[in-house]
């Protein structure tokens, strides 16, 4: 969170995209593991069932979508432009 709020630059924007891409992979692979070898009951499975894996992947997909919007991307890359100028 500190990086997103306080730092800018191409590396921070790239870190946001990569981090959330890995999180999508993690959520979907956890779903595959859960379907082949179900996990013991715990509060998240009891409350949301298998949908929680897709909800987590969806949230990370939304974050990638928002970070890819031109105005948000420019905000991250603003520092890069000011260093060149």
N, CA, C and O atoms as a GROMACS GRO file, in nm:
protein
  340
    1UNK      N    1   0.083  -0.119   0.000
    1UNK     CA    2   0.000   0.000   0.000
    1UNK      C    3   0.088   0.125   0.000
    1UNK      O    4   0.054   0.224  -0.066
    2UNK      N    5   0.198   0.122   0.073
    2UNK     CA    6   0.288   0.237   0.077
    2UNK      C    7   0.338   0.272  -0.062
    2UNK      O    8   0.343   0.389  -0.099
    3UNK      N    9   0.375   0.169  -0.139
    3UNK     CA   10   0.425   0.194  -0.274
    3UNK      C   11   0.320   0.263  -0.360
    3UNK      O   12   0.351   0.358  -0.432
    4UNK      N   13   0.197   0.217  -0.352
    4UNK     CA   14   0.091   0.272  -0.436
    4UNK      C   15   0.060   0.417  -0.397
    4UNK      O   16   0.034   0.500  -0.484
    5UNK      N   17   0.061   0.447  -0.268
    5UNK     CA   18   0.022   0.579  -0.222
    5UNK      C   19   0.137   0.679  -0.232
    5UNK      O   20   0.115   0.794  -0.271
    6UNK      N   21   0.258   0.638  -0.200
    6UNK     CA   22   0.369   0.733  -0.189
    6UNK      C   23   0.467   0.733  -0.306
    6UNK      O   24   0.531   0.835  -0.332
    7UNK      N   25   0.479   0.624  -0.375
    7UNK     CA   26   0.579   0.616  -0.481
    7UNK      C   27   0.512   0.617  -0.618
    7UNK      O   28   0.396   0.577  -0.632
    8UNK      N   29   0.585   0.662  -0.717
    8UNK     CA   30   0.537   0.658  -0.855
    8UNK      C   31   0.650   0.608  -0.943
    8UNK      O   32   0.763   0.592  -0.898
    9UNK      N   33   0.618   0.584  -1.065
    9UNK     CA   34   0.718   0.537  -1.160
    9UNK      C   35   0.675   0.408  -1.226
    9UNK      O   36   0.581   0.341  -1.182
   10UNK      N   37   0.744   0.376  -1.332
   10UNK     CA   38   0.711   0.257  -1.409
   10UNK      C   39   0.722   0.131  -1.326
   10UNK      O   40   0.639   0.040  -1.340
   11UNK      N   41   0.821   0.122  -1.238
   11UNK     CA   42   0.841   0.000  -1.159
   11UNK      C   43   0.726  -0.023  -1.061
   11UNK      O   44   0.690  -0.137  -1.034
   12UNK      N   45   0.668   0.084  -1.007
   12UNK     CA   46   0.555   0.069  -0.914
   12UNK      C   47   0.431   0.023  -0.990
   12UNK      O   48   0.360  -0.067  -0.945
   13UNK      N   49   0.405   0.085  -1.106
   13UNK     CA   50   0.290   0.044  -1.187
   13UNK      C   51   0.305  -0.102  -1.231
   13UNK      O   52   0.209  -0.178  -1.228
   14UNK      N   53   0.425  -0.139  -1.272
   14UNK     CA   54   0.451  -0.277  -1.313
   14UNK      C   55   0.432  -0.372  -1.195
   14UNK      O   56   0.377  -0.481  -1.211
   15UNK      N   57   0.477  -0.332  -1.077
   15UNK     CA   58   0.460  -0.416  -0.958
   15UNK      C   59   0.312  -0.438  -0.927
   15UNK      O   60   0.273  -0.548  -0.888
   16UNK      N   61   0.229  -0.336  -0.944
   16UNK     CA   62   0.085  -0.349  -0.921
   16UNK      C   63   0.025  -0.451  -1.018
   16UNK      O   64  -0.053  -0.537  -0.977
   17UNK      N   65   0.062  -0.441  -1.145
   17UNK     CA   66   0.009  -0.533  -1.246
   17UNK      C   67   0.056  -0.676  -1.220
   17UNK      O   68  -0.024  -0.769  -1.222
   18UNK      N   69   0.185  -0.693  -1.195
   18UNK     CA   70   0.241  -0.827  -1.174
   18UNK      C   71   0.185  -0.888  -1.046
   18UNK      O   72   0.146  -1.005  -1.046
   19UNK      N   73   0.181  -0.812  -0.938
   19UNK     CA   74   0.130  -0.863  -0.810
   19UNK      C   75  -0.013  -0.914  -0.824
   19UNK      O   76  -0.045  -1.023  -0.775
   20UNK      N   77  -0.097  -0.838  -0.890
   20UNK     CA   78  -0.236  -0.878  -0.905
   20UNK      C   79  -0.253  -0.991  -1.006
   20UNK      O   80  -0.345  -1.072  -0.992
   21UNK      N   81  -0.166  -1.000  -1.105
   21UNK     CA   82  -0.169  -1.113  -1.197
   21UNK      C   83  -0.134  -1.242  -1.124
   21UNK      O   84  -0.199  -1.345  -1.144
   22UNK      N   85  -0.034  -1.236  -1.039
   22UNK     CA   86   0.003  -1.353  -0.959
   22UNK      C   87  -0.110  -1.389  -0.862
   22UNK      O   88  -0.136  -1.507  -0.838
   23UNK      N   89  -0.177  -1.289  -0.808
   23UNK     CA   90  -0.289  -1.315  -0.716
   23UNK      C   91  -0.405  -1.383  -0.788
   23UNK      O   92  -0.472  -1.469  -0.729
   24UNK      N   93  -0.430  -1.347  -0.913
   24UNK     CA   94  -0.535  -1.415  -0.991
   24UNK      C   95  -0.497  -1.561  -1.010
   24UNK      O   96  -0.579  -1.650  -0.990
   25UNK      N   97  -0.373  -1.584  -1.050
   25UNK     CA   98  -0.326  -1.721  -1.068
   25UNK      C   99  -0.338  -1.799  -0.937
   25UNK      O  100  -0.380  -1.915  -0.938
   26UNK      N  101  -0.303  -1.737  -0.827
   26UNK     CA  102  -0.310  -1.802  -0.696
   26UNK      C  103  -0.454  -1.841  -0.661
   26UNK      O  104  -0.479  -1.952  -0.616
   27UNK      N  105  -0.548  -1.750  -0.682
   27UNK     CA  106  -0.688  -1.778  -0.648
   27UNK      C  107  -0.744  -1.890  -0.735
   27UNK      O  108  -0.814  -1.978  -0.685
   28UNK      N  109  -0.714  -1.887  -0.864
   28UNK     CA  110  -0.768  -1.990  -0.952
   28UNK      C  111  -0.700  -2.125  -0.930
   28UNK      O  112  -0.765  -2.229  -0.941
   29UNK      N  113  -0.571  -2.124  -0.899
   29UNK     CA  114  -0.505  -2.251  -0.869
   29UNK      C  115  -0.555  -2.308  -0.736
   29UNK      O  116  -0.564  -2.429  -0.720
   30UNK      N  117  -0.588  -2.221  -0.641
   30UNK     CA  118  -0.646  -2.269  -0.514
   30UNK      C  119  -0.782  -2.333  -0.540
   30UNK      O  120  -0.818  -2.431  -0.475
   31UNK      N  121  -0.859  -2.277  -0.635
   31UNK     CA  122  -0.988  -2.338  -0.670
   31UNK      C  123  -0.967  -2.477  -0.730
   31UNK      O  124  -1.039  -2.571  -0.696
   32UNK      N  125  -0.870  -2.490  -0.818
   32UNK     CA  126  -0.842  -2.620  -0.880
   32UNK      C  127  -0.801  -2.721  -0.773
   32UNK      O  128  -0.847  -2.836  -0.774
   33UNK      N  129  -0.716  -2.680  -0.682
   33UNK     CA  130  -0.675  -2.769  -0.573
   33UNK      C  131  -0.796  -2.806  -0.488
   33UNK      O  132  -0.812  -2.922  -0.448
   34UNK      N  133  -0.881  -2.708  -0.460
   34UNK     CA  134  -1.000  -2.733  -0.378
   34UNK      C  135  -1.095  -2.833  -0.445
   34UNK      O  136  -1.156  -2.915  -0.377
   35UNK      N  137  -1.107  -2.826  -0.578
   35UNK     CA  138  -1.199  -2.918  -0.646
   35UNK      C  139  -1.142  -3.059  -0.655
   35UNK      O  140  -1.217  -3.157  -0.654
   36UNK      N  141  -1.009  -3.072  -0.663
   36UNK     CA  142  -0.950  -3.205  -0.673
   36UNK      C  143  -0.927  -3.269  -0.536
   36UNK      O  144  -0.932  -3.391  -0.523
   37UNK      N  145  -0.902  -3.187  -0.436
   37UNK     CA  146  -0.876  -3.236  -0.301
   37UNK      C  147  -0.932  -3.134  -0.203
   37UNK      O  148  -0.858  -3.048  -0.155
   38UNK      N  149  -1.061  -3.141  -0.172
   38UNK     CA  150  -1.126  -3.036  -0.092
   38UNK      C  151  -1.055  -3.007   0.040
   38UNK      O  152  -1.006  -3.096   0.110
   39UNK      N  153  -1.051  -2.878   0.071
   39UNK     CA  154  -0.988  -2.834   0.193
   39UNK      C  155  -1.080  -2.863   0.310
   39UNK      O  156  -1.201  -2.878   0.293
   40UNK      N  157  -1.024  -2.871   0.429
   40UNK     CA  158  -1.108  -2.883   0.548
   40UNK      C  159  -1.197  -2.758   0.561
   40UNK      O  160  -1.163  -2.651   0.510
   41UNK      N  161  -1.306  -2.774   0.628
   41UNK     CA  162  -1.397  -2.661   0.647
   41UNK      C  163  -1.328  -2.550   0.726
   41UNK      O  164  -1.266  -2.576   0.830
   42UNK      N  165  -1.338  -2.430   0.677
   42UNK     CA  166  -1.296  -2.314   0.754
   42UNK      C  167  -1.394  -2.202   0.720
   42UNK      O  168  -1.475  -2.216   0.628
   43UNK      N  169  -1.388  -2.093   0.794
   43UNK     CA  170  -1.497  -1.996   0.789
   43UNK      C  171  -1.523  -1.940   0.650
   43UNK      O  172  -1.639  -1.916   0.616
   44UNK      N  173  -1.421  -1.918   0.567
   44UNK     CA  174  -1.443  -1.862   0.433
   44UNK      C  175  -1.514  -1.962   0.343
   44UNK      O  176  -1.605  -1.924   0.268
   45UNK      N  177  -1.475  -2.089   0.349
   45UNK     CA  178  -1.541  -2.191   0.268
   45UNK      C  179  -1.686  -2.206   0.314
   45UNK      O  180  -1.777  -2.220   0.232
   46UNK      N  181  -1.706  -2.205   0.444
   46UNK     CA  182  -1.841  -2.219   0.498
   46UNK      C  183  -1.931  -2.102   0.458
   46UNK      O  184  -2.048  -2.122   0.427
   47UNK      N  185  -1.876  -1.981   0.458
   47UNK     CA  186  -1.957  -1.863   0.425
   47UNK      C  187  -1.983  -1.848   0.275
   47UNK      O  188  -2.096  -1.822   0.233
   48UNK      N  189  -1.877  -1.864   0.195
   48UNK     CA  190  -1.887  -1.830   0.053
   48UNK      C  191  -1.878  -1.949  -0.042
   48UNK      O  192  -1.913  -1.936  -0.159
   49UNK      N  193  -1.831  -2.061   0.006
   49UNK     CA  194  -1.814  -2.176  -0.081
   49UNK      C  195  -1.703  -2.152  -0.183
   49UNK      O  196  -1.615  -2.069  -0.162
   50UNK      N  197  -1.709  -2.223  -0.292
   50UNK     CA  198  -1.606  -2.210  -0.395
   50UNK      C  199  -1.608  -2.075  -0.466
   50UNK      O  200  -1.512  -2.038  -0.532
   51UNK      N  201  -1.717  -2.002  -0.452
   51UNK     CA  202  -1.727  -1.871  -0.516
   51UNK      C  203  -1.622  -1.774  -0.465
   51UNK      O  204  -1.589  -1.677  -0.533
   52UNK      N  205  -1.570  -1.798  -0.345
   52UNK     CA  206  -1.472  -1.704  -0.290
   52UNK      C  207  -1.346  -1.699  -0.376
   52UNK      O  208  -1.281  -1.595  -0.383
   53UNK      N  209  -1.310  -1.810  -0.439
   53UNK     CA  210  -1.191  -1.811  -0.525
   53UNK      C  211  -1.212  -1.721  -0.647
   53UNK      O  212  -1.123  -1.648  -0.688
   54UNK      N  213  -1.332  -1.729  -0.705
   54UNK     CA  214  -1.363  -1.646  -0.821
   54UNK      C  215  -1.381  -1.500  -0.781
   54UNK      O  216  -1.348  -1.410  -0.858
   55UNK      N  217  -1.433  -1.476  -0.662
   55UNK     CA  218  -1.447  -1.339  -0.614
   55UNK      C  219  -1.310  -1.275  -0.595
   55UNK      O  220  -1.289  -1.160  -0.632
   56UNK      N  221  -1.217  -1.350  -0.538
   56UNK     CA  222  -1.081  -1.298  -0.520
   56UNK      C  223  -1.016  -1.269  -0.654
   56UNK      O  224  -0.954  -1.164  -0.672
   57UNK      N  225  -1.029  -1.361  -0.749
   57UNK     CA  226  -0.972  -1.339  -0.882
   57UNK      C  227  -1.037  -1.219  -0.948
   57UNK      O  228  -0.969  -1.140  -1.014
   58UNK      N  229  -1.168  -1.204  -0.931
   58UNK     CA  230  -1.239  -1.090  -0.989
   58UNK      C  231  -1.194  -0.957  -0.932
   58UNK      O  232  -1.180  -0.859  -1.005
   59UNK      N  233  -1.172  -0.953  -0.802
   59UNK     CA  234  -1.124  -0.830  -0.739
   59UNK      C  235  -0.988  -0.790  -0.794
   59UNK      O  236  -0.964  -0.673  -0.823
   60UNK      N  237  -0.900  -0.887  -0.809
   60UNK     CA  238  -0.767  -0.856  -0.863
   60UNK      C  239  -0.774  -0.816  -1.010
   60UNK      O  240  -0.696  -0.732  -1.055
   61UNK      N  241  -0.867  -0.874  -1.084
   61UNK     CA  242  -0.887  -0.834  -1.223
   61UNK      C  243  -0.937  -0.690  -1.231
   61UNK      O  244  -0.895  -0.615  -1.319
   62UNK      N  245  -1.024  -0.652  -1.141
   62UNK     CA  246  -1.073  -0.513  -1.136
   62UNK      C  247  -0.959  -0.418  -1.104
   62UNK      O  248  -0.950  -0.309  -1.162
   63UNK      N  249  -0.871  -0.456  -1.012
   63UNK     CA  250  -0.757  -0.372  -0.979
   63UNK      C  251  -0.667  -0.353  -1.100
   63UNK      O  252  -0.620  -0.242  -1.126
   64UNK      N  253  -0.641  -0.461  -1.175
   64UNK     CA  254  -0.560  -0.450  -1.297
   64UNK      C  255  -0.629  -0.358  -1.397
   64UNK      O  256  -0.565  -0.273  -1.459
   65UNK      N  257  -0.761  -0.374  -1.414
   65UNK     CA  258  -0.836  -0.288  -1.505
   65UNK      C  259  -0.824  -0.142  -1.465
   65UNK      O  260  -0.798  -0.056  -1.549
   66UNK      N  261  -0.843  -0.113  -1.336
   66UNK     CA  262  -0.834   0.025  -1.289
   66UNK      C  263  -0.694   0.081  -1.304
   66UNK      O  264  -0.678   0.197  -1.343
   67UNK      N  265  -0.592   0.001  -1.273
   67UNK     CA  266  -0.454   0.048  -1.286
   67UNK      C  267  -0.416   0.071  -1.432
   67UNK      O  268  -0.323   0.147  -1.461
   68UNK      N  269  -0.486   0.006  -1.524
   68UNK     CA  270  -0.456   0.020  -1.666
   68UNK      C  271  -0.528   0.138  -1.731
   68UNK      O  272  -0.503   0.169  -1.847
   69UNK      N  273  -0.616   0.202  -1.658
   69UNK     CA  274  -0.686   0.319  -1.713
   69UNK      C  275  -0.584   0.429  -1.740
   69UNK      O  276  -0.492   0.448  -1.661
   70UNK      N  277  -0.600   0.502  -1.850
   70UNK     CA  278  -0.500   0.603  -1.889
   70UNK      C  279  -0.468   0.705  -1.780
   70UNK      O  280  -0.351   0.737  -1.759
   71UNK      N  281  -0.569   0.758  -1.710
   71UNK     CA  282  -0.542   0.859  -1.608
   71UNK      C  283  -0.468   0.802  -1.488
   71UNK      O  284  -0.381   0.869  -1.432
   72UNK      N  285  -0.500   0.680  -1.448
   72UNK     CA  286  -0.430   0.616  -1.336
   72UNK      C  287  -0.287   0.583  -1.377
   72UNK      O  288  -0.193   0.605  -1.301
   73UNK      N  289  -0.271   0.529  -1.496
   73UNK     CA  290  -0.138   0.495  -1.544
   73UNK      C  291  -0.051   0.620  -1.554
   73UNK      O  292   0.067   0.617  -1.518
   74UNK      N  293  -0.108   0.730  -1.602
   74UNK     CA  294  -0.033   0.856  -1.611
   74UNK      C  295   0.007   0.906  -1.472
   74UNK      O  296   0.115   0.962  -1.455
   75UNK      N  297  -0.080   0.886  -1.374
   75UNK     CA  298  -0.046   0.926  -1.236
   75UNK      C  299   0.076   0.849  -1.187
   75UNK      O  300   0.163   0.906  -1.122
   76UNK      N  301   0.081   0.719  -1.216
   76UNK     CA  302   0.197   0.639  -1.178
   76UNK      C  303   0.321   0.682  -1.254
   76UNK      O  304   0.430   0.685  -1.198
   77UNK      N  305   0.305   0.716  -1.381
   77UNK     CA  306   0.420   0.748  -1.465
   77UNK      C  307   0.456   0.896  -1.461
   77UNK      O  308   0.550   0.938  -1.528
   78UNK      N  309   0.382   0.976  -1.384
   78UNK     CA  310   0.406   1.120  -1.376
   78UNK      C  311   0.548   1.151  -1.334
   78UNK      O  312   0.613   1.238  -1.392
   79UNK      N  313   0.597   1.081  -1.236
   79UNK     CA  314   0.733   1.105  -1.186
   79UNK      C  315   0.835   1.075  -1.294
   79UNK      O  316   0.936   1.144  -1.305
   80UNK      N  317   0.809   0.972  -1.373
   80UNK     CA  318   0.899   0.937  -1.482
   80UNK      C  319   0.907   1.051  -1.582
   80UNK      O  320   1.015   1.082  -1.631
   81UNK      N  321   0.792   1.113  -1.615
   81UNK     CA  322   0.790   1.225  -1.709
   81UNK      C  323   0.862   1.346  -1.652
   81UNK      O  324   0.932   1.416  -1.726
   82UNK      N  325   0.847   1.373  -1.523
   82UNK     CA  326   0.911   1.490  -1.463
   82UNK      C  327   1.062   1.472  -1.454
   82UNK      O  328   1.135   1.572  -1.455
   83UNK      N  329   1.111   1.349  -1.446
   83UNK     CA  330   1.255   1.326  -1.443
   83UNK      C  331   1.316   1.348  -1.580
   83UNK      O  332   1.432   1.390  -1.591
   84UNK      N  333   1.241   1.319  -1.686
   84UNK     CA  334   1.291   1.336  -1.822
   84UNK      C  335   1.294   1.482  -1.859
   84UNK      O  336   1.387   1.526  -1.927
   85UNK      N  337   1.194   1.560  -1.816
   85UNK     CA  338   1.182   1.701  -1.853
   85UNK      C  339   1.285   1.787  -1.787
   85UNK      O  340   1.287   1.908  -1.809
   0.00000   0.00000   0.00000
